Amino acid sequence: MKAIVLSNWGGTENFAIQEVPTPTITPDEVLVKVKAFGVNPADFKTRTGVTPYAQSYTHPIILGWDMAGEVVETGSNVTTFKPGDAVYGMVNFPKPGNAYAEYVAAPADNLAHKPAQLSFEAAAATPLAVLTAWQALTEHGHLKAGDKLLIQAASGGVGHLAVQLAKAIGAYVIGTASGKNEAFVRSLGVDEFIDYTTTDVEKAVSHVDLVFDTAGVDTVFTSAKVLKPNGHLISIAYGAMDKVLAIRPDIKAERTQVHTSGSDLEAINQLIVDDKLKITVSQVLPADQIADAHQQLESRRTTGKIVLTF
């Protein structure tokens, strides 16, 4: 099979499409013929070797966790899927997922059935981002109807899904993004939009129950300042939480990391079926443009998700 192989840590010049053996499956896995695979900020951070879990990897490696495709073989213990099923999932995160490939061996409990409403491309764009948002808002933030929520970087891959999930729960949602993305963010259903390039978020927002900060370490301090006493800050950026709590010892502040869960995806499927969650795919690129996809992600100016196909 063809796969995008990373020969060393560093830049995109270390990627190459190569012929590699098709993986074999264990009794608890399924073999998926990949129709599309997604890229995420975690991908380029791992490519450079900066993520903590990257240090356990051995080159050459196949990056990628998000994929969608068709089951071609099932392990002897698998009862939830059969050959021909359309599936999607985030595979083995944070261990190597090997998703930049034509075939992927995936644990069955990492996968969910693909809703008919989703194309393979949209499904491949979904898992890591939607699971990050879902788990942050529900498992960690315990978001409930009527809560006041600020989402930093509401137009991004995680942010645009978090807005929709929060609205489905019944929260009052404030979203930040640059002015060029205002129409997109408003289309997601935010109750208030803030252009962070022209407006001081600290002055525009106050007494928030929960902040979900998807933007990065520079925004967590602003995020902390707009929370009400006993409010909750959840960030997906590394570091800084001790400094945040030094400024606001009266709040709860934590960094979360997504975990693989096919059962969470199955629960989210109902929102997709009910038309309460739409996935925005900004581009579908051929696999040989993986370098361009990573470079776009590193610019931090993408709207929605980038997906690739062989």
Buried (B, 14 or more C-beta within 10 A) or exposed (E): BBBBBBEEBEEBEBBEBEEBEBBEBBEBBBBBBBBBBBBBBBBBBBBBEEBEEBEEBEEBBBBBBBBBBBBBBBBEEBEBBEEEBBBBBBBBBBEBBBBBBBBBBBBBBBBBBBBEBBBBBBBBBBBBBBBBBBBBBBEBBEBEEEBBBBBBBBBBBBBBBBBBBBBBBEBBBBBBBBEEBBEBBBEBBBBBBBBBEEBEBEEBBEEBBBBBBBBBBEBBBBBBBBBBEEBBBBBBBBEBBEEBBEEBEEBBBBBBBBEBBBEBBBEBBEBBEEEBBBBBBEBBBEBBBBBBBBEBBBEEEBBBBBBBBB
